[in-house]
Amino acid sequence: MDRNEVHIAFEILLEEIEQVANGINEAVAKAFQKGAYDEARRMIEIAVRLAEFHERVKMLQNEWRNVFTGYASEKKMSRRRPERLKKGLRTSEDAFRRPILEALRGIGRASGDV
């Protein structure tokens, strides 16, 4: 597996994590619609842990890139740009912000904090 394949593997992993996050966001919304606030709170906790995991994977991806950059400069390998995922295959991080904030606001209302 060369450096480009590892980069693509990281991108695929990040995409899969984001798909799981989308599913959790949908589950939170459904739980709120049903009035199942304990379930929604539990799912939000999972979403927060998943977001932290996502960030750790991104950090590992950057670490890989940095390690390999040093190796590549020592070996004077050609510097190809890694292939990007096709448009529409990757969910932007901004897409997660609003549903999470709305869910947190909903929890605050349910507990009487707002």
Chimera marker file (.cmm) of the C-alpha trace (Angstrom):
<marker_set name="trace">
<marker id="1" x="0.000" y="0.000" z="0.000" r="1" g="1" b="0" radius="0.5"/>
<marker id="2" x="1.595" y="3.278" z="-1.025" r="1" g="1" b="0" radius="0.5"/>
<marker id="3" x="1.096" y="6.662" z="0.622" r="1" g="1" b="0" radius="0.5"/>
<marker id="4" x="-1.766" y="7.598" z="-1.710" r="1" g="1" b="0" radius="0.5"/>
<marker id="5" x="-3.674" y="4.413" z="-0.897" r="1" g="1" b="0" radius="0.5"/>
<marker id="6" x="-3.290" y="5.103" z="2.826" r="1" g="1" b="0" radius="0.5"/>
<marker id="7" x="-4.602" y="8.639" z="2.313" r="1" g="1" b="0" radius="0.5"/>
<marker id="8" x="-7.588" y="7.267" z="0.385" r="1" g="1" b="0" radius="0.5"/>
<marker id="9" x="-8.179" y="4.728" z="3.173" r="1" g="1" b="0" radius="0.5"/>
<marker id="10" x="-8.277" y="7.574" z="5.711" r="1" g="1" b="0" radius="0.5"/>
<marker id="11" x="-10.753" y="9.459" z="3.511" r="1" g="1" b="0" radius="0.5"/>
<marker id="12" x="-12.985" y="6.388" z="3.246" r="1" g="1" b="0" radius="0.5"/>
<marker id="13" x="-12.834" y="5.876" z="7.018" r="1" g="1" b="0" radius="0.5"/>
<marker id="14" x="-13.733" y="9.524" z="7.657" r="1" g="1" b="0" radius="0.5"/>
<marker id="15" x="-16.621" y="9.250" z="5.193" r="1" g="1" b="0" radius="0.5"/>
<marker id="16" x="-17.948" y="6.144" z="6.959" r="1" g="1" b="0" radius="0.5"/>
<marker id="17" x="-17.714" y="7.869" z="10.347" r="1" g="1" b="0" radius="0.5"/>
<marker id="18" x="-19.681" y="10.797" z="8.928" r="1" g="1" b="0" radius="0.5"/>
<marker id="19" x="-22.363" y="8.442" z="7.616" r="1" g="1" b="0" radius="0.5"/>
<marker id="20" x="-22.707" y="6.939" z="11.096" r="1" g="1" b="0" radius="0.5"/>
<marker id="21" x="-22.945" y="10.481" z="12.502" r="1" g="1" b="0" radius="0.5"/>
<marker id="22" x="-25.733" y="11.269" z="10.015" r="1" g="1" b="0" radius="0.5"/>
<marker id="23" x="-27.608" y="8.191" z="11.208" r="1" g="1" b="0" radius="0.5"/>
<marker id="24" x="-27.212" y="9.268" z="14.821" r="1" g="1" b="0" radius="0.5"/>
<marker id="25" x="-28.450" y="12.773" z="13.965" r="1" g="1" b="0" radius="0.5"/>
<marker id="26" x="-31.550" y="11.241" z="12.392" r="1" g="1" b="0" radius="0.5"/>
<marker id="27" x="-32.075" y="9.033" z="15.452" r="1" g="1" b="0" radius="0.5"/>
<marker id="28" x="-31.815" y="12.079" z="17.719" r="1" g="1" b="0" radius="0.5"/>
<marker id="29" x="-34.401" y="13.936" z="15.644" r="1" g="1" b="0" radius="0.5"/>
<marker id="30" x="-36.787" y="10.956" z="15.754" r="1" g="1" b="0" radius="0.5"/>
<marker id="31" x="-36.301" y="10.590" z="19.506" r="1" g="1" b="0" radius="0.5"/>
<marker id="32" x="-37.207" y="14.262" z="19.975" r="1" g="1" b="0" radius="0.5"/>
<marker id="33" x="-40.271" y="13.862" z="17.783" r="1" g="1" b="0" radius="0.5"/>
<marker id="34" x="-41.389" y="10.943" z="19.959" r="1" g="1" b="0" radius="0.5"/>
<marker id="35" x="-40.592" y="12.876" z="23.132" r="1" g="1" b="0" radius="0.5"/>
<marker id="36" x="-37.983" y="10.258" z="24.114" r="1" g="1" b="0" radius="0.5"/>
<marker id="37" x="-35.607" y="12.780" z="25.650" r="1" g="1" b="0" radius="0.5"/>
<marker id="38" x="-33.500" y="10.264" z="27.574" r="1" g="1" b="0" radius="0.5"/>
<marker id="39" x="-32.878" y="8.350" z="24.363" r="1" g="1" b="0" radius="0.5"/>
<marker id="40" x="-32.077" y="11.594" z="22.541" r="1" g="1" b="0" radius="0.5"/>
<marker id="41" x="-29.633" y="12.609" z="25.285" r="1" g="1" b="0" radius="0.5"/>
<marker id="42" x="-27.937" y="9.198" z="25.080" r="1" g="1" b="0" radius="0.5"/>
<marker id="43" x="-27.644" y="9.479" z="21.300" r="1" g="1" b="0" radius="0.5"/>
<marker id="44" x="-26.194" y="12.988" z="21.593" r="1" g="1" b="0" radius="0.5"/>
<marker id="45" x="-23.555" y="11.676" z="23.985" r="1" g="1" b="0" radius="0.5"/>
<marker id="46" x="-22.679" y="9.057" z="21.376" r="1" g="1" b="0" radius="0.5"/>
<marker id="47" x="-22.576" y="11.778" z="18.692" r="1" g="1" b="0" radius="0.5"/>
<marker id="48" x="-20.171" y="13.847" z="20.795" r="1" g="1" b="0" radius="0.5"/>
<marker id="49" x="-17.880" y="10.835" z="21.330" r="1" g="1" b="0" radius="0.5"/>
<marker id="50" x="-18.079" y="10.058" z="17.613" r="1" g="1" b="0" radius="0.5"/>
<marker id="51" x="-17.131" y="13.652" z="16.742" r="1" g="1" b="0" radius="0.5"/>
<marker id="52" x="-14.112" y="13.351" z="19.062" r="1" g="1" b="0" radius="0.5"/>
<marker id="53" x="-13.175" y="10.053" z="17.399" r="1" g="1" b="0" radius="0.5"/>
<marker id="54" x="-13.526" y="11.697" z="13.984" r="1" g="1" b="0" radius="0.5"/>
<marker id="55" x="-11.089" y="14.410" z="15.066" r="1" g="1" b="0" radius="0.5"/>
<marker id="56" x="-8.589" y="11.797" z="16.320" r="1" g="1" b="0" radius="0.5"/>
<marker id="57" x="-8.731" y="10.011" z="12.950" r="1" g="1" b="0" radius="0.5"/>
<marker id="58" x="-8.117" y="13.337" z="11.187" r="1" g="1" b="0" radius="0.5"/>
<marker id="59" x="-5.134" y="13.928" z="13.472" r="1" g="1" b="0" radius="0.5"/>
<marker id="60" x="-3.779" y="10.477" z="12.579" r="1" g="1" b="0" radius="0.5"/>
<marker id="61" x="-4.285" y="11.268" z="8.909" r="1" g="1" b="0" radius="0.5"/>
<marker id="62" x="-2.281" y="14.479" z="9.329" r="1" g="1" b="0" radius="0.5"/>
<marker id="63" x="0.383" y="12.619" z="11.281" r="1" g="1" b="0" radius="0.5"/>
<marker id="64" x="0.625" y="10.065" z="8.460" r="1" g="1" b="0" radius="0.5"/>
<marker id="65" x="0.926" y="12.872" z="5.940" r="1" g="1" b="0" radius="0.5"/>
<marker id="66" x="3.697" y="14.530" z="7.998" r="1" g="1" b="0" radius="0.5"/>
<marker id="67" x="5.630" y="11.294" z="8.512" r="1" g="1" b="0" radius="0.5"/>
<marker id="68" x="5.404" y="10.416" z="4.871" r="1" g="1" b="0" radius="0.5"/>
<marker id="69" x="6.307" y="13.928" z="3.740" r="1" g="1" b="0" radius="0.5"/>
<marker id="70" x="9.596" y="13.587" z="5.618" r="1" g="1" b="0" radius="0.5"/>
<marker id="71" x="10.151" y="10.161" z="4.116" r="1" g="1" b="0" radius="0.5"/>
<marker id="72" x="9.255" y="11.369" z="0.632" r="1" g="1" b="0" radius="0.5"/>
<marker id="73" x="11.673" y="14.279" z="0.798" r="1" g="1" b="0" radius="0.5"/>
<marker id="74" x="14.463" y="11.930" z="1.910" r="1" g="1" b="0" radius="0.5"/>
<marker id="75" x="13.732" y="9.505" z="-0.925" r="1" g="1" b="0" radius="0.5"/>
<marker id="76" x="13.019" y="12.314" z="-3.417" r="1" g="1" b="0" radius="0.5"/>
<marker id="77" x="9.778" y="10.675" z="-4.461" r="1" g="1" b="0" radius="0.5"/>
<marker id="78" x="7.470" y="12.411" z="-6.882" r="1" g="1" b="0" radius="0.5"/>
<marker id="79" x="4.836" y="14.524" z="-5.179" r="1" g="1" b="0" radius="0.5"/>
<marker id="80" x="1.474" y="13.562" z="-6.583" r="1" g="1" b="0" radius="0.5"/>
<marker id="81" x="-1.631" y="15.103" z="-5.151" r="1" g="1" b="0" radius="0.5"/>
<marker id="82" x="-3.821" y="12.493" z="-3.459" r="1" g="1" b="0" radius="0.5"/>
<marker id="83" x="-7.065" y="11.667" z="-5.184" r="1" g="1" b="0" radius="0.5"/>
<marker id="84" x="-10.053" y="13.375" z="-3.661" r="1" g="1" b="0" radius="0.5"/>
<marker id="85" x="-13.380" y="11.731" z="-3.125" r="1" g="1" b="0" radius="0.5"/>
<marker id="86" x="-15.932" y="12.507" z="-5.801" r="1" g="1" b="0" radius="0.5"/>
<marker id="87" x="-18.268" y="15.377" z="-5.084" r="1" g="1" b="0" radius="0.5"/>
<marker id="88" x="-21.205" y="14.273" z="-2.987" r="1" g="1" b="0" radius="0.5"/>
<marker id="89" x="-19.483" y="11.287" z="-1.364" r="1" g="1" b="0" radius="0.5"/>
<marker id="90" x="-18.253" y="13.224" z="1.649" r="1" g="1" b="0" radius="0.5"/>
<marker id="91" x="-20.530" y="15.083" z="4.039" r="1" g="1" b="0" radius="0.5"/>
<marker id="92" x="-19.150" y="18.437" z="5.092" r="1" g="1" b="0" radius="0.5"/>
<marker id="93" x="-18.522" y="19.018" z="8.789" r="1" g="1" b="0" radius="0.5"/>
<marker id="94" x="-20.816" y="22.046" z="8.645" r="1" g="1" b="0" radius="0.5"/>
<marker id="95" x="-23.715" y="19.700" z="7.897" r="1" g="1" b="0" radius="0.5"/>
<marker id="96" x="-23.360" y="18.225" z="11.404" r="1" g="1" b="0" radius="0.5"/>
<marker id="97" x="-23.304" y="21.499" z="13.354" r="1" g="1" b="0" radius="0.5"/>
<marker id="98" x="-26.919" y="22.602" z="13.061" r="1" g="1" b="0" radius="0.5"/>
<marker id="99" x="-28.553" y="19.227" z="13.909" r="1" g="1" b="0" radius="0.5"/>
<marker id="100" x="-26.306" y="18.849" z="16.952" r="1" g="1" b="0" radius="0.5"/>
<marker id="101" x="-26.999" y="22.392" z="18.130" r="1" g="1" b="0" radius="0.5"/>
<marker id="102" x="-30.736" y="21.934" z="17.611" r="1" g="1" b="0" radius="0.5"/>
<marker id="103" x="-30.632" y="18.668" z="19.536" r="1" g="1" b="0" radius="0.5"/>
<marker id="104" x="-28.749" y="20.306" z="22.394" r="1" g="1" b="0" radius="0.5"/>
<marker id="105" x="-31.226" y="23.190" z="22.438" r="1" g="1" b="0" radius="0.5"/>
<marker id="106" x="-34.058" y="20.661" z="22.534" r="1" g="1" b="0" radius="0.5"/>
<marker id="107" x="-32.515" y="18.876" z="25.495" r="1" g="1" b="0" radius="0.5"/>
<marker id="108" x="-32.210" y="22.201" z="27.294" r="1" g="1" b="0" radius="0.5"/>
<marker id="109" x="-35.917" y="22.878" z="26.708" r="1" g="1" b="0" radius="0.5"/>
<marker id="110" x="-36.887" y="19.400" z="27.841" r="1" g="1" b="0" radius="0.5"/>
<marker id="111" x="-34.974" y="19.760" z="31.091" r="1" g="1" b="0" radius="0.5"/>
<marker id="112" x="-36.289" y="23.294" z="31.684" r="1" g="1" b="0" radius="0.5"/>
<marker id="113" x="-32.864" y="24.956" z="31.376" r="1" g="1" b="0" radius="0.5"/>
<marker id="114" x="-34.009" y="27.405" z="28.684" r="1" g="1" b="0" radius="0.5"/>
<link id1="1" id2="2" r="1" g="1" b="0" radius="0.2"/>
<link id1="2" id2="3" r="1" g="1" b="0" radius="0.2"/>
<link id1="3" id2="4" r="1" g="1" b="0" radius="0.2"/>
<link id1="4" id2="5" r="1" g="1" b="0" radius="0.2"/>
<link id1="5" id2="6" r="1" g="1" b="0" radius="0.2"/>
<link id1="6" id2="7" r="1" g="1" b="0" radius="0.2"/>
<link id1="7" id2="8" r="1" g="1" b="0" radius="0.2"/>
<link id1="8" id2="9" r="1" g="1" b="0" radius="0.2"/>
<link id1="9" id2="10" r="1" g="1" b="0" radius="0.2"/>
<link id1="10" id2="11" r="1" g="1" b="0" radius="0.2"/>
<link id1="11" id2="12" r="1" g="1" b="0" radius="0.2"/>
<link id1="12" id2="13" r="1" g="1" b="0" radius="0.2"/>
<link id1="13" id2="14" r="1" g="1" b="0" radius="0.2"/>
<link id1="14" id2="15" r="1" g="1" b="0" radius="0.2"/>
<link id1="15" id2="16" r="1" g="1" b="0" radius="0.2"/>
<link id1="16" id2="17" r="1" g="1" b="0" radius="0.2"/>
<link id1="17" id2="18" r="1" g="1" b="0" radius="0.2"/>
<link id1="18" id2="19" r="1" g="1" b="0" radius="0.2"/>
<link id1="19" id2="20" r="1" g="1" b="0" radius="0.2"/>
<link id1="20" id2="21" r="1" g="1" b="0" radius="0.2"/>
<link id1="21" id2="22" r="1" g="1" b="0" radius="0.2"/>
<link id1="22" id2="23" r="1" g="1" b="0" radius="0.2"/>
<link id1="23" id2="24" r="1" g="1" b="0" radius="0.2"/>
<link id1="24" id2="25" r="1" g="1" b="0" radius="0.2"/>
<link id1="25" id2="26" r="1" g="1" b="0" radius="0.2"/>
<link id1="26" id2="27" r="1" g="1" b="0" radius="0.2"/>
<link id1="27" id2="28" r="1" g="1" b="0" radius="0.2"/>
<link id1="28" id2="29" r="1" g="1" b="0" radius="0.2"/>
<link id1="29" id2="30" r="1" g="1" b="0" radius="0.2"/>
<link id1="30" id2="31" r="1" g="1" b="0" radius="0.2"/>
<link id1="31" id2="32" r="1" g="1" b="0" radius="0.2"/>
<link id1="32" id2="33" r="1" g="1" b="0" radius="0.2"/>
<link id1="33" id2="34" r="1" g="1" b="0" radius="0.2"/>
<link id1="34" id2="35" r="1" g="1" b="0" radius="0.2"/>
<link id1="35" id2="36" r="1" g="1" b="0" radius="0.2"/>
<link id1="36" id2="37" r="1" g="1" b="0" radius="0.2"/>
<link id1="37" id2="38" r="1" g="1" b="0" radius="0.2"/>
<link id1="38" id2="39" r="1" g="1" b="0" radius="0.2"/>
<link id1="39" id2="40" r="1" g="1" b="0" radius="0.2"/>
<link id1="40" id2="41" r="1" g="1" b="0" radius="0.2"/>
<link id1="41" id2="42" r="1" g="1" b="0" radius="0.2"/>
<link id1="42" id2="43" r="1" g="1" b="0" radius="0.2"/>
<link id1="43" id2="44" r="1" g="1" b="0" radius="0.2"/>
<link id1="44" id2="45" r="1" g="1" b="0" radius="0.2"/>
<link id1="45" id2="46" r="1" g="1" b="0" radius="0.2"/>
<link id1="46" id2="47" r="1" g="1" b="0" radius="0.2"/>
<link id1="47" id2="48" r="1" g="1" b="0" radius="0.2"/>
<link id1="48" id2="49" r="1" g="1" b="0" radius="0.2"/>
<link id1="49" id2="50" r="1" g="1" b="0" radius="0.2"/>
<link id1="50" id2="51" r="1" g="1" b="0" radius="0.2"/>
<link id1="51" id2="52" r="1" g="1" b="0" radius="0.2"/>
<link id1="52" id2="53" r="1" g="1" b="0" radius="0.2"/>
<link id1="53" id2="54" r="1" g="1" b="0" radius="0.2"/>
<link id1="54" id2="55" r="1" g="1" b="0" radius="0.2"/>
<link id1="55" id2="56" r="1" g="1" b="0" radius="0.2"/>
<link id1="56" id2="57" r="1" g="1" b="0" radius="0.2"/>
<link id1="57" id2="58" r="1" g="1" b="0" radius="0.2"/>
<link id1="58" id2="59" r="1" g="1" b="0" radius="0.2"/>
<link id1="59" id2="60" r="1" g="1" b="0" radius="0.2"/>
<link id1="60" id2="61" r="1" g="1" b="0" radius="0.2"/>
<link id1="61" id2="62" r="1" g="1" b="0" radius="0.2"/>
<link id1="62" id2="63" r="1" g="1" b="0" radius="0.2"/>
<link id1="63" id2="64" r="1" g="1" b="0" radius="0.2"/>
<link id1="64" id2="65" r="1" g="1" b="0" radius="0.2"/>
<link id1="65" id2="66" r="1" g="1" b="0" radius="0.2"/>
<link id1="66" id2="67" r="1" g="1" b="0" radius="0.2"/>
<link id1="67" id2="68" r="1" g="1" b="0" radius="0.2"/>
<link id1="68" id2="69" r="1" g="1" b="0" radius="0.2"/>
<link id1="69" id2="70" r="1" g="1" b="0" radius="0.2"/>
<link id1="70" id2="71" r="1" g="1" b="0" radius="0.2"/>
<link id1="71" id2="72" r="1" g="1" b="0" radius="0.2"/>
<link id1="72" id2="73" r="1" g="1" b="0" radius="0.2"/>
<link id1="73" id2="74" r="1" g="1" b="0" radius="0.2"/>
<link id1="74" id2="75" r="1" g="1" b="0" radius="0.2"/>
<link id1="75" id2="76" r="1" g="1" b="0" radius="0.2"/>
<link id1="76" id2="77" r="1" g="1" b="0" radius="0.2"/>
<link id1="77" id2="78" r="1" g="1" b="0" radius="0.2"/>
<link id1="78" id2="79" r="1" g="1" b="0" radius="0.2"/>
<link id1="79" id2="80" r="1" g="1" b="0" radius="0.2"/>
<link id1="80" id2="81" r="1" g="1" b="0" radius="0.2"/>
<link id1="81" id2="82" r="1" g="1" b="0" radius="0.2"/>
<link id1="82" id2="83" r="1" g="1" b="0" radius="0.2"/>
<link id1="83" id2="84" r="1" g="1" b="0" radius="0.2"/>
<link id1="84" id2="85" r="1" g="1" b="0" radius="0.2"/>
<link id1="85" id2="86" r="1" g="1" b="0" radius="0.2"/>
<link id1="86" id2="87" r="1" g="1" b="0" radius="0.2"/>
<link id1="87" id2="88" r="1" g="1" b="0" radius="0.2"/>
<link id1="88" id2="89" r="1" g="1" b="0" radius="0.2"/>
<link id1="89" id2="90" r="1" g="1" b="0" radius="0.2"/>
<link id1="90" id2="91" r="1" g="1" b="0" radius="0.2"/>
<link id1="91" id2="92" r="1" g="1" b="0" radius="0.2"/>
<link id1="92" id2="93" r="1" g="1" b="0" radius="0.2"/>
<link id1="93" id2="94" r="1" g="1" b="0" radius="0.2"/>
<link id1="94" id2="95" r="1" g="1" b="0" radius="0.2"/>
<link id1="95" id2="96" r="1" g="1" b="0" radius="0.2"/>
<link id1="96" id2="97" r="1" g="1" b="0" radius="0.2"/>
<link id1="97" id2="98" r="1" g="1" b="0" radius="0.2"/>
<link id1="98" id2="99" r="1" g="1" b="0" radius="0.2"/>
<link id1="99" id2="100" r="1" g="1" b="0" radius="0.2"/>
<link id1="100" id2="101" r="1" g="1" b="0" radius="0.2"/>
<link id1="101" id2="102" r="1" g="1" b="0" radius="0.2"/>
<link id1="102" id2="103" r="1" g="1" b="0" radius="0.2"/>
<link id1="103" id2="104" r="1" g="1" b="0" radius="0.2"/>
<link id1="104" id2="105" r="1" g="1" b="0" radius="0.2"/>
<link id1="105" id2="106" r="1" g="1" b="0" radius="0.2"/>
<link id1="106" id2="107" r="1" g="1" b="0" radius="0.2"/>
<link id1="107" id2="108" r="1" g="1" b="0" radius="0.2"/>
<link id1="108" id2="109" r="1" g="1" b="0" radius="0.2"/>
<link id1="109" id2="110" r="1" g="1" b="0" radius="0.2"/>
<link id1="110" id2="111" r="1" g="1" b="0" radius="0.2"/>
<link id1="111" id2="112" r="1" g="1" b="0" radius="0.2"/>
<link id1="112" id2="113" r="1" g="1" b="0" radius="0.2"/>
<link id1="113" id2="114" r="1" g="1" b="0" radius="0.2"/>
</marker_set>
